Amino acid sequence: GDWSSVVVPFSVEVGAPPDMISALLAGSRLPDRYGEREPLLLGTAQALDLSVAFTNATFLTYWTSLPTRCAGTQRFVRQFMRNASLKTSPPAFDAVLQALAKNPSVPPILSPDLAWITGSCPAHGGADCAPLPAVDMSQELL
């Protein structure tokens, strides 16, 4: 089957409204060491609303290979990188950074030369699902 990967950047904001990371972390314990796994989304006070990441959003998209949990196995995937950050609270951001600090550091995967920008549309389509307008980038690329 086909796979896709969606990357959503987050930025920290004091007093941020309820957000995806806080919903995932509520009632959960993040791993203490490399290779450990812990369940997320255990709290029931805040719903995880994935539509926030997609509604009125644009994405840089391209084909790439990403590693899997099977040693030495890569999957050909469609990568979607959201062009704008969502907000998260300082405590949620700090918790994720602490968990990530226990993992090996790897260099970021750069997008290839051939990539395009795509918008998101609701599942039902409709008038609110217009294609993105064409933009002449020739002057910006000089």
Buried (B, 14 or more C-beta within 10 A) or exposed (E): EEEEEBEBEBEBBEEBEBBBBBBBBBBBEBBEEEEEEEEBBEBEEBEBEEEBBBEEBBBBBBEBEEEEEEEEEEBEBEBBBBEEEBBBBEEBBEBBEEBEEEEEEEEEBEEEEEBEEBBBBEEEEEEEEEEEEEEEEEEEEE
